[in-house]
Amino acid sequence: MTARLLSGTELAASVRADTTSRVAAAAAAGRVPRLTVVTATADEASAWYVRSIARAAKRTGIDCVVVDLGPQAAPSEIHERLAESSADPDVHGLMLQTPLPVGTSLAEAAQFIDPAKDVDGAAPASLGRLVAGLPAFAPATAAAVVALLDHHEVSLAGREVAIVGRSTVVGKPLAQLLLARDATVTLCHSRTRDLPAVTGRAEIVVAAVGRAGLLTSAHVRPGAVVVDVGTNPAEDGGLLGDVAPEVSEQAGALSPVPGGVGPVTTALLLRHAVEAAGW
């Protein structure tokens, strides 16, 4: 068995085309959407993602401002910059890139992001609205997983899904999005007993841990749909997923890294920024 490829390239291109059209309409009305990205890390995978956001924003006509505070930034400095951008009427979308410096809490820092500008769904208020089923921007990566499955016509209602990773950026919000689509969700983590047994019975497995090659064929039942969210830097400068290459011979469908969830995530983040600007 060779897994069907769940490429995100075509979907991302479609979303970008729609976003570019909206930006053109906004610019014609004298309003250019602006996205501010605040980062404070030396993590290379994070830097790669921020660069991809900036490049994509430029192509669509969005004004993207990257504020790099450096990996030694104090919590107060990060909080202050987020508060300033939240209060700036010229900033329509605002996101805080992770990881953060030691001693800085994402939950605490995200409180300084105006929920109306929280295009990556990091603020506690945004997450709370997501859980309650109220309108809110979902974290772009979590939204990208669902969009990718929809694009490839993978049904969700009644399906058993195992998510490996319980972060507030992917795992937890993704569980809420899938529950809203009537999937049965198991959220796995580092203390899950016998992880292969749990993921091995799932029809859909999502790997979102940040450890290259963590999920092997022993974790996946034959024919399962596997979505790889991992973006781990490789020695050659490329990216490695959380799913080992051998899984492609076991799964029924598999998203590639790069070229799967990643481009859809970036495209949806920019769409959120344009929506936050009112277009």
N, C-alpha and C positions, 0 to 999 in steps of 0.2 A: 504493500500500500504506500502510495506517495501522497502526502497531504495536499489538498487544494490550497492555493495561495490566496490569503486574504489581504490583498494589496490595498493600501490606503491612498495610492497616488491619484487614481481617477477621482475618488471622492474629494480629496483635498483640492484638486484642481477645480472641481465644480463649486465647492464652497468659496474658494478664492475668487472665482469669476463673479459670483453673486456679491461678494464683499466689495470687489473693485467697482462694480456697478453702483452699489450704495454709496461708496466713498465719492464717486464722481458726481452723484446727485447732491451729496452734502456740500462738496466743494463749489458746485454751481450756485448753491444757496449761500455761499460765503462762510461755510462751517467745515473746517478740516478736522476730522476726528484725531485726537491725540491719546496715545497710550504711553504711560510712564511705567518702566520696569525698574524696581529697586532690587539690587543684588548686593550681597555682602559675603562672598565666598570665593575660595580659590579652586573649588571643585570643577574639574575639566568637563564632566558631563553636563553640569549646570551651565557652564560658559558656552558650550556647544549649543545648548537649547536657546539661550538668550541671543546668541548670534543668529540662529535660524529665525527667531521672532523678528529681529531687526531687519534682516534681509527680506523676509516675506512682507513685512509692513511697508517697506520702501516700494516693493513691486505693486502693492495694492493702493498706494497713495496715502496711507496712514502715517501721521507724524509720530514716530516712535522715539522716545527719549530713554536711554539707559543710564540709570544713576548707580554707579559702582562705588559703594562705600568702603570696600575692602574687607578682607576676612577678619580684621581686628576691630571692626566697628563695634561700639558699645550699644547695648539695647536702647539707651536713651537717644542716641543718634539716629538709629533706625526708626524708632517711634516718631521722632520729630519730623523726619523726612516724609514719612507716610502721612502724618497729620497735615503737613504743608501741602502735599499733592492732593489730598482729599479736599482741602479747602480751596484749591486753585480752580476757578471756573474754566480755565483753558485746558485742564486735564479731564478727559472723559472716562478713560479706563486706567485702572491702577492695579499692579500686581507686585507681590513680593516673592522673589525667587528663592527657593530653598536649595541646599541646606543653609542654615544660618550659623553664625559664630557660636561657639560654646557659651552657654549662659543666656542665650537669647531664645525665648519661647515663641514658636510660631503662633500659638493660640493667643498669647498676650499681644504680640506685635500686630497681628491681623485685626485686633480691635480698633486700631487706628486707621483702618481702611473704610471709607464710606461704602456701605453696602451697595449703593447705587452705582459705584464705580468699581466694584469688586468683581472684575471680569474673570478671575480665576477661582471664584467661590471659596476664598480662604477665611473670610471673616466669620466669627461664630454666628452672627445673625444670618448670614447666607446659608450656612450649614443647617441651622435650625429651621429655616424656611424650607430647605430641601427635604428635610425629614418630615415636616408637616405637610408637604405636598403643595406649598405655596410658591408663587413665581420667584425665582432667584437664578442667578448665574451659577450653574454647576461647575466644579473644577473641570478645566478643559480636557484633561487627560481622561477623566472618568466619562465625560460626555462623548469623547472620541471613541472609546471602546464600544459604547452602545450604538453610535452612528455607524461605526465600521461593521458591526454585526447586522444592522439594518440594511446597509448598502449591499451586503452579500447575502441578503435574504435568509439569515439565520434566525429562526423563530425563537422567541424567549418565553412566551406564556407557558407555564407548567413545566419548563425545563429545569433540571437541577444544575446549578452553577456553583463552582468552588472558586473563590477568590483567594489567592495566596498573597497576603500583605494587608495590614489593617491601618495604613496611614490615613490621615485626614485629607490627604491630597488626592488619593486614588481609591484605596480599598473601601473605606467607610462610605464615602459619597457614591461610589459605584454600586455598592450593595443597595443603597436607597433607590438609585435609578432603576436597577434591575427588579427590585421588589415592586416598584411602581408599574413595571411591565409584566407583573404576575409571574416572575421567575421564583424558584425556590433557591435561596442563597445560603451558602455556608461560607463564613469568613474565617480563613485560616491564618495562623501566625506562628511565631517562633516556638510557642509552647503547645502547639497542636500535636496531640499524640498520634503517631503513625500517620504522618502526612500522606504517604502514597495510598493508604487505604481510603482516606477521605477524598482526595482528588481523583483517585482511580475509579470511583463510582459516578463521578460527575459527567454530565453530557457536554458541559462547557467549562473550561478551566481558564482562568485569567491569572497570569503570573505578574505580580507587581511588587517585587521585593527589593530589587537592586543588587542582586547577586548573580553574576554571570553563570549560566548553565546550571542553575539550581534544580530546575525541573527536568527530569530525565524520562525515558520511556517507562520507567517503573511507576511514575506518577500519573500516567495517562492511559485511559482505557482505549482499546482499538476503536478508531472512528470518531473520537471526541473532537470537538472544536476547541482549539487552543489559541488564546490571544496573549501575545508577549508584549508587555508594557516596558520591559527593561531597556535601559540605555546605559550600558556599562562601557567605559572607555577601554579599547583594546590597545595592545602595545604598538600596533601599526598606525594608530591614530583614528581607526574606525570605531564602530560601535558593536557591542555584543549584547544579546538579549538575555533574559533570565531563563530561557528555555534552551536546552542542549540540542545541537543539530540532529541527533538521533531521533528526536521526537517526530521529525518530518516523515519518518517511515512508519510511525504508529498512529498518528493523528489523522482524522478525516479532513481537517482544515487547520491551517496555521498562519498567523500573521507574521510577516518577516520583520527583521530588525537589521538595518533601517528600512523604511518604506512601508511600514504598516500603520501602527497607531500614531507614530511621531508626526508625520505631515498633517494628519487630520487634527491632531491636538493644536498645532500651530494655527491652522486655518480656522478652527472654531474659536480660538482665543481672540483672533483679529475680528471675527464676526461679532463676538461679544462686545469688543471695544466700540465697534460701529453702532451696535444696538444701544450701548450705554450713551452714545452721543445723540441718540434719538432717530437713527436711520436704519 
